[in-house]
Amino acid sequence: MIVWPEEKRLKSESRDGLRRFRETAAAAELEASPETWTVVAWPWTSELPLRVVLENASLHAVSFNLREGGVWLWTEEPRDYHIRSAESLDRDARGLPDRR
């Protein structure tokens, strides 16, 4: 399943870019997946390359890029995560040193 952004809140270029991605076999495969994928980044212009990034509940991200020639390319998004506690985030926001 894919969780899409609310279309009424998007610019027309964004809606068009997401529509183009929705028409791909990759989007159909993710829609049919038992995992939930959330669109976390999408095109803001109609200029190529168009890029759509999706993330699952495990924070695994994949991106799809439409380049000249009309072929969408899939790539994994290499990301390192450092999950922090609410207390640690609060200390950071206040500019206090980390308690290690």
Protein Blocks (a to p, Z undefined) as FASTA:
>chain_A
ZZdddfklpcfklmmmmmmmmmpmklmmmmmpmbdcddfbdcfbfbdcdddddddfkopa
cdddddehiiacddddddddddddfklmmmmmnopacdZZ
